[in-house]
Amino acid sequence: MNKVYPSAAQAIEGVVKDGQLIAVGGFGLCGIPEALIDAVREAGIKNLTAISNNAGVDDFGLGKLLQTRQIRKMISSYVGENKEFERQYLAGELELEFTPQGTLAEKLRAGGAGIPAFFTKTGVGTIVAEGKELREFDGETYVMERSLLPDVALVKADVADRAGNLRFNLTARNFNPAAAMAGKVCIVEVERIVATGELAPDDIHLPGIYVHRIVHNPTPEKRIEKRTTRDRKV
């Protein structure tokens, strides 16, 4: 079975559709599937619910899909660094399901592992727990969180073999494996493709059984986030 597609546009064709729940790997701008996000934008796919730690910045990453109003709802843990994300949310133009970062990662991991729900202390007594089942264990209150099962996962890896086995690069690993496992269909963007068998078994971070489509992007932009608080006087 050939999992490699000649372009990002062809990789998402017939799979990413209006109104879907999609998971997008990455943390900030680290490990985001740049080419796949651009392909979604160019295809004009709309009314998406996006699961991602945040939404990139105003003009890059998922921020591009917010600019074009292709996302109707975000399930994320962080709004900062994206003024348009903040503006749309505060203006009531964008739905937002705030989810603590660790809970978000576990909701994806649990979905990929076939676990429908789990209990956590995180968020008890806050708006995060509103409308959710609470239960006591050993005298402590926990909130029940449902796992996430996105229709499609868009992820980024460093290397894939032709069977879809993946290796991630350092911190770009972040949410990517959990998103890939949870997605009913997983599309991965990689910088290198090698022959099946070239990756040592112990060097594989995610087995190819979770990966359905691969697109080669050998020259991603890879923006680096830097925060400047004041000019440094020499």
Order of alpha helices (4+ residues) and beta strands (2+ residues): beta-alpha-beta-alpha-beta-alpha-beta-alpha-beta-alpha-beta-beta-beta-beta-beta-alpha-beta-beta
